[in-house]
């Protein structure tokens, strides 16, 4: 278990409970510590509830970035069948930060696209920590064109700190690729639903989340810039990221009030990383519900619904 900074007291209690059980196991039951360990479990459960009852925006940012949260590949493996990935943009190469292809969801054909961060050092480097290059967005455009041609709904899973800002990416037209991908989202005449499963950073996230329906996991974030980047620009001090997180209104709860998203998906107590399968199933139910709302709508109505949704964003006050 990886513990976040604010979870250190919880780590101490759970660590003690594990030590007691390990001691009892080593002594082959000669020491009866189960009662004491159970008391520690109860204490840790209460502390966990207290910690997650009122998370600050910065703490939510930390939870959204937790390395043990389920990633795009986990959702695809659990929720989709007959997944057939598509590789490459037919122009430069394949971007492993973006995965997508044809699949079946609840036994119905669809297109699924998402950012993949990886789950260990090697895979994170391979997937560029979920930061897509232009070819990743052009691959997504290819997939959305296929969906539009064959009338398949599109499901996107967003988890990126932002598009990759490297020199090569800029030389190959990073901003143009993001803009084209966002434009394609607005053009396709099929249902498009999106779930923010971790981080939704900047235009790199908007390019996948310009959808008819958008949902966020309870402790995910969605913002125009990272708290650290915002603090660096406004105050020339990245250490003021906590203040920036408050100002950005990046939590699911704030974004629901602002009418930016349509729904919030509850997470297991302690975050999706504590029970990945429960979180994945909750996301699956929300995707099914969102697609159900759009079922039977005409192509023109779907496009109009999507455009009007984004024109009306921010119309609700936080007051």
Secondary structure, DSSP 8 states (H G I E B T S, - for coil): ----GGGHHHHHHHHHHHHHHHHHHHTTT-S--HHHHHHHHHHHHHHHHHHHHT--HHHHHHHHT-TTS--HHHHHHHHEEEEEE----SSS---TTEEEEEEEETTEEEEEEEE---SSHHHHHHTGGG---HHHHHHHHHHHHHHHHHT-EEEEEEEES-----HHHHHTTHHHHHHHHHHHHHH--S-EEEEEEEEEEHHHHHHHH-SSEEEEETT-EEESS-HHHHHHHHHS-GGGHHHHHHHHT-BHHHHHHTTS-SEEE---TT-GGG-HHHHHHHHHHHHHHHHHHHTT--HHHHHHHHHHHHHTTT-S---
